[in-house]
Amino acid sequence: MEEGIAGPFRKADFDINAAELDFSSFVVFLAGTSTKAQRSLKKQIRDLREAFELFDDDRGGRCLVHALSCSISGIVSIYGDN
């Protein structure tokens, strides 16, 4: 199968001019899924997305720096900075 700008997706899967990707598909589109490094990257991004969503209260795609900072400070005060 030929892989051009559409990456691992087959040409018949979608109209590239009208296609939309969710976050998971975006990761596959950019990183693919075939190598161990790509699978590792996909898992890291999935984990980071999950952590981000804990702070994205309204699911608007943004989180408050203050809320993130307070949480990190709380974790450091409990577990130390080691």
N, C-alpha and C positions, 0 to 999 in steps of 0.2 A: 504494500500500500504506500502510496506517495504521501509524504508529510510536508506540507508547505506551511503557510501562515496559519492554517487551521489546526496545526499540530496533530494530535492523535485522533481527531475526529474525521470521519469519512465525509466526503463531499455531499453525499446523499442525506447526511444526518440533519442538516439545517441550511438555510439560506444565510450565508455569512453577512449579507447586508442588513438582515433583519433580526439576526440572532441576539438573544440575551443570555447571559450566563449567571448562575448563582455563584456564591463564593467557592464552593467545592469544585464546580465545573471550571471556574477561573483558574484554580490551582492546577487542575489536570491539563487545561489548555496551555498553561505556561510551563509546567514542570513535567508533564507526562506521568506515566505510572510504571514504566518498564524496568527501571533500575532501582537498586537498593537505596541509592542517594535520593532519588526522586520520591520514593515511598517515605523515606525518613523526613524529607522536607515537607511532604504533604501532611504527615502526622504532626510535625512541629507547628505548622500553620493552623491545623485543626485545634491543637492544644492552645495556641495563642488566641485563636478566635473565641474559644470557650472561656478563657480567662477574661478577654475583653468584654464579652457579653455580660459578665458579672457586674461590670461597671457601667454598661450602657443601659441605664434604667428605662429609658423610653423607647429603646430599640431604634433610635434614630441614626445610629452609626457613629456616635460620638460619646465620649465619656468625660466627666469632669476631672481635671488634673488634681484638684483639691481632694476629691474622694479617693482617687488612686494613691495620692501621696499619704493621706491619713491611714489607709489600709497598709501600705508598705511600712510606715512608721510603727504601726501597731504590731506588725509581724516581727520587725527588728527588735522592738522592746520586749517581746515575749521570748524570741529565740536567739537574740543576740545578732551580731553582724558577722558571725563565722559561717 
